[in-house]
């Protein structure tokens, strides 16, 4: 595993150390690795969402009304089991 040294303000250093002391992380490096993994996941989700937005923008204007689109979305959600109780 590669080593990387970072500089943090005292308040951030204390926070990272406190997170490790909770027992959830074995040490501050473990905490920082978790933060980076979460940021990577977040960036991947943003990229995927942007791709969907780009796809939608490229598809043009829908011939359906807003109420028709909402009804289609409700039907699709029901098919996928996302019904509200």
Contact map, one row per residue, 1 for C-alpha under 8 A:
1110000000000000000000000000000000000000000000000000000000000000000000000000000000000
1111000000000000000000000000000000000000000000000000000000000000000000000000000000000
1111100000000000000000000000000000000000000000000000000000000000000000000000000000000
0111110000000000000000000000000000000000000000000000000000000000000000000000000000000
0011111000000000000000000000000000000000000000000000000000000000000000000000000000000
0001111100000000000000000000000000000000000000000000000000000000000000000000000000000
0000111110000000000000000000000000000000000000000000000000000000000000000000000000000
0000011111111000000000000000000000000000000000000000000000000000000000000000000000000
0000001111111000000000000000000000000000000000000000000000000000000000000000000000000
0000000111111100000000000000000000000000000000000000000000000000000000000000000000000
0000000111111110000000000000000000000000000000000000000000000000000000000000000000000
0000000111111111000000000000000000000000000000000000000000000000000000000000000000000
0000000111111111100000000000000000000000000000000000000000000000000000000000000000000
0000000001111111110000000000000000000000000000000000000000000000000000000000000000000
0000000000111111111000000000000000000000000000000000000000000000000000000000000000000
0000000000011111111100000001001100000000000000000000000000000000000000000000000000000
0000000000001111111110000011000000000000000000000000000000000000000000000000000000000
0000000000000111111111000000000000000000000000000000000000000000000000000000000000000
0000000000000011111111111001001000000000000000000000000000000000000000000000000000000
0000000000000001111111111111011000000000000000000000000000000000000000000000000000000
0000000000000000111111111110000000000000000000000000000000000000000000000000000000000
0000000000000000011111111000000000000000000000000000000000000000000000000000000000000
0000000000000000001111111100000000000000000000000000000000000000000000000000000000000
0000000000000000001111111100000000000000000000000000000000000000000000000000000000000
0000000000000000001111111111011000000000000000000000000000000000000000000000000000000
0000000000000000000110111111011000000000000000000000000000000000000000000000000000000
0000000000000000100110001111111000000000000000000000000000000000000000000000000000000
0000000000000001101100001111111100000000000000000000000000000000000000000000000000000
0000000000000000000000000011111110000000000000000000000000000000000000000000000000000
0000000000000000000100001111111111000000000000000000000000000000000000000000000000000
0000000000000001001100001111111111100000000000000000000000000000000000000000000000000
0000000000000001000000000001111111110000000000000000000000000000000000000000000000000
0000000000000000000000000000111111111000000000000000000000000000000000000000000000000
0000000000000000000000000000011111111100000000000000000000000000000000000000000000000
0000000000000000000000000000001111111110000000000000000000000000000000000000000000000
0000000000000000000000000000000111111111000000000000000000000000000000000000000000000
0000000000000000000000000000000011111111100000000000000000000000000000000000000000000
0000000000000000000000000000000001111111110000000000000000000000000000000000000000000
0000000000000000000000000000000000111111111000000000000000000000000000000000000000000
0000000000000000000000000000000000011111111100000000000000000000000000000000000000000
0000000000000000000000000000000000001111111110000000000000000000000000000000000000000
0000000000000000000000000000000000000111111111000000000000000000000000000000000000000
0000000000000000000000000000000000000011111111100000000000000000000000000000000000000
0000000000000000000000000000000000000001111111110000000000000000000000000000000000000
0000000000000000000000000000000000000000111111111000000000000000000000000000000000000
0000000000000000000000000000000000000000011111111100000000000000000000000000000000000
0000000000000000000000000000000000000000001111111110000000000000000000000000000000000
0000000000000000000000000000000000000000000111111111000000000000000000000000000000000
0000000000000000000000000000000000000000000011111111100000000000000000000000000000000
0000000000000000000000000000000000000000000001111111110000000000000000000000000000000
0000000000000000000000000000000000000000000000111111111000000000000000000000000000000
0000000000000000000000000000000000000000000000011111111100000000000000000000000000000
0000000000000000000000000000000000000000000000001111111110000000000000000000000000000
0000000000000000000000000000000000000000000000000111111111000000000000000000000000000
0000000000000000000000000000000000000000000000000011111111100000000000000000000000000
0000000000000000000000000000000000000000000000000001111111110000000000000000000000000
0000000000000000000000000000000000000000000000000000111111110000000000000000000000000
0000000000000000000000000000000000000000000000000000011111110000000000000000000000000
0000000000000000000000000000000000000000000000000000001111111000000000000000000000000
0000000000000000000000000000000000000000000000000000000111111100000000000000000000000
0000000000000000000000000000000000000000000000000000000000111110000000000000000000000
0000000000000000000000000000000000000000000000000000000000011111100000000000000000000
0000000000000000000000000000000000000000000000000000000000001111100000000000000000000
0000000000000000000000000000000000000000000000000000000000000111110110000000000000000
0000000000000000000000000000000000000000000000000000000000000111111110000000000000000
0000000000000000000000000000000000000000000000000000000000000001111111000000000000000
0000000000000000000000000000000000000000000000000000000000000000111111100000000000000
0000000000000000000000000000000000000000000000000000000000000001111111110000000000000
0000000000000000000000000000000000000000000000000000000000000001111111111000000000000
0000000000000000000000000000000000000000000000000000000000000000011111111100000000000
0000000000000000000000000000000000000000000000000000000000000000001111111110000000000
0000000000000000000000000000000000000000000000000000000000000000000111111111000000000
0000000000000000000000000000000000000000000000000000000000000000000011111111100000000
0000000000000000000000000000000000000000000000000000000000000000000001111111110000000
0000000000000000000000000000000000000000000000000000000000000000000000111111111000000
0000000000000000000000000000000000000000000000000000000000000000000000011111111100000
0000000000000000000000000000000000000000000000000000000000000000000000001111111111100
0000000000000000000000000000000000000000000000000000000000000000000000000111111111100
0000000000000000000000000000000000000000000000000000000000000000000000000011111111000
0000000000000000000000000000000000000000000000000000000000000000000000000001111111000
0000000000000000000000000000000000000000000000000000000000000000000000000000111111100
0000000000000000000000000000000000000000000000000000000000000000000000000000111111110
0000000000000000000000000000000000000000000000000000000000000000000000000000110011111
0000000000000000000000000000000000000000000000000000000000000000000000000000000001111
0000000000000000000000000000000000000000000000000000000000000000000000000000000000111
